[in-house]
Amino acid sequence: MVFFNLVDVYIGFSMEELLKIRAILKRENIKYTYKIFDPSENWLGPGTIRGNFGSFGMNKNYEKQYIVSVRKKDAENAKYFIHCVLHS
């Protein structure tokens, strides 16, 4: 898939939701990509932020952000299925 032809259909912090979304998109034969963004793994000076400062005070529920993207032509169907699986 070409990156400029993708639309983000889910941005969230729940691994459980990500697993549900991946399952429904696979079941409906909608191709997708996903990224996991963890800001504490960014480099700051001689090491990562977590390595330099630890993880004290970080809310573990919001430590990682998950982003699911699909092709533009599949975006509306993907959003519908995602809504159905997350709000049922």
TASUL-V383190 format. One record per backbone hydrogen bond with DSSP energy under -0.5 kcal/mol. CO is the residue of the C=O (numbers start at 1). NH is the residue of the N-H. If there is no record, write none. Layout:
[[CO/NH] [CO/NH]]
This chain:
[[2/5] [3/6] [5/72] [7/9] [7/70] [10/68] [12/66] [13/15] [14/18] [15/19] [16/20] [17/21] [18/22] [19/23] [20/24] [21/25] [22/26] [23/27] [24/28] [25/30] [26/29] [29/31] [31/71] [33/69] [35/37] [35/67] [36/38] [37/39] [37/65] [38/41] [39/42] [40/50] [42/49] [44/47] [47/44] [48/52] [49/53] [50/54] [55/58] [58/60] [59/62] [60/63] [65/37] [66/12] [67/35] [68/9] [68/10] [69/33] [70/7] [71/74] [71/75] [72/75] [74/78] [75/79] [76/80] [77/81] [78/82] [79/83] [80/84] [81/85] [82/86] [83/87]]
